[in-house]
Amino acid sequence: MSARRRRPHVVAVAVTDGAPVFELAVPCEVFGIDRSDLADPWYELRLCAAGPDPGPPRTTAGLAVHTPYGLDDLPDADTVVIAACARHIQLDPPPALLDAVRAAHARGRRIVSLCSGVYVLAAAGLLAGRRATMHWMSAADFAHRFPDVDVDPSSLYAEDGTILTSAGTGATIDACLHLVRRDHGSAVANEVARRMVVPPHREGGQSQYAKPLRPATRGGGDDLAPVLRWARERLHEPLTVPRLARQAHMSERTFARRFRDALGVTPLQWLLQQRVRLAQELLETTDEPVEAIARHAGFGSAANLRHHFGRLTTITPQTYRHVFRRRVNGVVTGAWDAGR
């Protein structure tokens, strides 16, 4: 007797009138395209009209969205996504939408908000006492309106139990890929990212944005760009904050403060990110053993590389090479050959 085929994981997206195009398009791209060559079954995407106005909802660009499902279908889904919504929806969500979200939560469904969709979750009472994030420009307003929510104004996405909230625009991609990683593993999520031509993984706690570096001055003393270039060319060497500060002609304390203000991370965190990125490039484009790559990238040993690589990417260097390996002529092997 043949085994019964598993049913697909149903992702229901609540679509309100005036929704921003990008934040609505992201779950359609991630969950709505058949990628059963990566995981079978893949997701089943359901777009649900979230009212209250009759007729198909329209995006901010005026595009009519075909929504064959309604709010009654939200609680039956495995994952409920509240996409970003217009300001009038943020301030006064439709009662029927709030009821549907509460019903889905009561059934133990996974609830996700993308960008300003977090206002709907808070209005439904789902975020009281929970940590939540949103676009950094909305954080102050949100915190004022919902003082019982533990507002995180900087993270790309925040997960608290069965509820996940995300920042805006690009962070919605990170949040949706995080869900794929939860459901199907890192290799599948990374391959989806590869097909979307986006970074394979950005941790939820990563800062939403970094302040731009100031333009170089004539003397260059206040500009970090030269020391960043200098460090990238020497990732294989022992690099410390004192050494970087000397190269930048600053005291250690001043250098660390200006570095964090400009890039949103500490110098050591930045170095670790750059070394992992170099290791990724070498894994993709060379046949060097992991031990040699560890030395080239400044990790010293394969064990040290595996530790930091896994912490930042959630997978091992060997797995990364298997998924993202390139042939000498530049053609990607593996699942990528199957096309989008």
N, C-alpha and C positions, 0 to 999 in steps of 0.2 A: 504494500500500500504506500503510495507516495505521500510525503509529508505535506501538511497543509501549508500553503504559502502565507507568510506573515502579511498582515495588512499594513499599508503605508501609515506613517506618522502624519497625522492631519495638523496642518498649520492654518489657523483661521485668522485673517487680518481684518480688523475693524476699519472700514474706510469711511471717513466723514467728509462732508463737503468742504472744499477749500484746502484740502490736504496738500502739503508741499510734494512736488513730483519726486525728488530724489529719495526722500525717506520712505516713500511708498514703493518706489521702484526696487529698492534694495532687497526686501523680502521676496519680491517677485523673481528677482534674478537668482537669489540663493536657493529658495525653496521651490520655485515654480517651474524651473527648467528640469527636464528629465535627465538625471544623472545616474540612472540605474546601472551604468557601466562601472560606477564607483561603489555604489551600495544599493542592493536590491532587496526590498523595495526602497525607493527614494521617498521623498515627502509628497503629500497631496496638499496643494495650496487651495484655500477657499477664500475668496474675497467677499466680505460680508458688508452690506450696506448698513451704516450705523445711524442713518437719519439725522434729524427728524423730517427733513424735507422729502417730498415724493420725487421720484425720478432718479436717474443715476447720479451719484455724486460726481463733482467735477474738481479737478486739481486747481492749484493756483494759476496754472498756465491755461486753464479752460478745457483741459482734456476730460472727456466723459469716461468714467471708469465702469466697465461691465462688472456688476456685482450680482452674480446669480444666487448668492446666499444672503441670509438676513441675520439679525441679532439672535434669533432662536437657535442658530447653528453654532454660535460661539461656545456655549458650555459643553457641546459634544466633541469639540476639538481636543487634541492632545496638548497643543500649544496655542495660546491666544495672544495675538500681537496687536497692540494699540499703536497704530502708526502716528506720526506727527500730525498735529491738527491745527486749524486756524485759531486765532486768538479768541474769537467768540465761543468756540468749543472749549478751549482751555478754561475760560472763566465760567462757563455755564454748560457743562456736558449734558447731553440728552439723558433724562432719567432712565429711559429704556436701555441705553448703553451702560449706565452705571449698574443697573440691575443684572444685565447679562454678564458683566465682568465679575460682579460679586458671586453670581451663580457658578461661573466657571471656577473661581477660586475655591468656593465651598466644595466643589467636586475634586479638588486636588490638582487642577490643571496647571500647567506651567504658564505664567503670565509674564508678558514682555512688553515694555514700552520703548518706543523709539523716539528720542528727542522729546518734544513737547507732549507726547502721549502720556508722559508721567503725570501730568495734571489730572488726567482721567483716573488713573490708579489712586492718586491721593484723594480725589473727590469721592471715590468709591469706598474710602476708608481702609484700603489695603496696605498703605505704607506707614501707618501709625507705629512709631517705635522702630521702624526699619531704616536701613541705610539705602539711599537712592541718589542717583546722579541724573544730570540733565545738561543741556547746553550751558556752558559757563555764563553766557549772557543772560540766561533766565534764572540763575541760581538765587540771586538776591530776592527777586520777586517771588519765586516759589517758596523760599524759606519764610518770607513774611506771611504768605497766605497759608502755609501749612507748617506751623511751628512744631508740630508733633513728629515731623519726619527728620531723620538724621541726614541732613543734606551734605552730599559730597560734591563740591563744585568743580573738581578737577579731573576725576577719573573718566576714562573712556566708557566704561560700563561697570555696573555694580550688581552683584548677585547676593541676594539675601533669601535663603530658603528656596521656594519655588518661584520667586519673583526676580526678574532681571530688568534693570533700567539702563538706558544708554544715553550718552551725549548725542549731539546732532551730527548731521551730514556724514562725514567719513567714518565716525565712530559707530554708526549704524551697521556698517559693513563688518567691523570688528565684532560687534555683538552677535550678529547673525552667524558669522563664522564660528564664534565661540559655541553657539548652540549646535552647529554641525559637529564640532569637536566633541561635545558632550555626548551626542547621539551615535556618532560613527567613528570616532577616533581622530587622532591628529593627522594621520596620513591622508585620510579622505578630505578633511577640512583644508589641509595644505594644498591638495590638488585642486579643490574648488577655488581657492585663492589664486593658484597659478593660472587657472583658466580665466579668472576675472582680472588678472594682471594687477594684483594688489599684494601687499606684504602678507606672508603666510600666517603671522601671528603677532598681534600687539596685546600685551597683557592689559587686563581691565584697569589695573591701578596706574597705568602709564598716564602721564599728564596729557590733557586734551590739547594743549598748545604750548609752544615755547616762544618767548618774545624774540623778534628778529634781532640779529646782530646789528649793532650800530655800524654805519659806514666807516670805512677806514679813515683815520685822521692822518695828517701828514707825517706825524711822528710814529703813528701806529701803536702808541702805548695803551690806548683804551680799546683797541680792537682785538677781539679774540680769534678772528679768522686765521691770521698767520699761525698762531699756536695750534689751532685745530689741524691745519694742513701739515704742520711739522709733526704732530703726533700721529696722524694717519700714516705718514711715511715711515714711522718707527714703531709700529705696533708690536713688532717682534722683540723689541728691546724692553728692559724693565722701565716702566714709566710710573712715576709717583707724582703726587700733588706738588711736593716741593720742587721737583724737576720741571714740571709744567709751569709753575709760578715763576721760576727763574727765567724760563724761556720767554714768558710774557712780560717780564720786567715788573712784576708785582709782588707784594707780600703774599704769603700763603692765604691769610685770612681774606684779603681783598680779592685775590684771584678766585677763591672758592665762592665768595659772595657774588661776584660779577658773573661767574660761570653759571651759577644756579639761576640768577635773575635772567640771563640771556637765553639759556637752553632748557630750563625747567628740570634739570637733573644735576646731580653732583658730578664732579670730574671723573671719579672712579666709576660711577654708573655709566657715563658716556663712554669711557674707555672699554668697559665690558661689552656694551652694545656694538661698538665699532669692531671689536675683536670677533664677536660672534658673527657679524656680517661678513667679515673677511673669511672666516672659517666656512660660512655658507657658500661664498663664491668659489673657494678652493675645492670644496666638496663637489660642487656642480661641474667645474670646468677642468679638473685635473684628476690624475690617477694616483696622486700622492696618498700614502697610508695615513691613517688618522694621527698617528704619533708625529709624523712630519708636519702635518697641518697644524697640530697643536703648537709646535715650536714656531712655525711661521706666523701664527696668529697671536703669539705672545702668551699662550697658556702654559707652556713649559712641558706638560705631560698630557697624555691622552686621557688619563683619569680626570685631570683638572678641566680639560676641554669638555668631556662628557657631562661633568657636574654643571658647569655654567651654561653649556649649550642646552641641556635639558631643562634647566630652570627658566631660561628665556623663551624657548621654543616649544617645550613640552615633549619633544621627541629626541631620540639619540642622533648623533652624527651619522651613523650607519643608515638609519631609517631615512634621514633627510637626503642622503646621497642616493638611496634607492628611488625615492619619489621624484627628485629633481635632477637626476643625472642627465647630462648633455653628451651627445656624441661629439667627436672632434669637429665635425662640420657644422655644429651649432644646432642640430635637430634634437629636440627633447625626446628621450625614450620613455617607455612605460605608458601609463594611462593617457598621458598628454597626446600620444599619437592618435588616439581615438577621436580627437577633435572635441569641440565644445559639446 
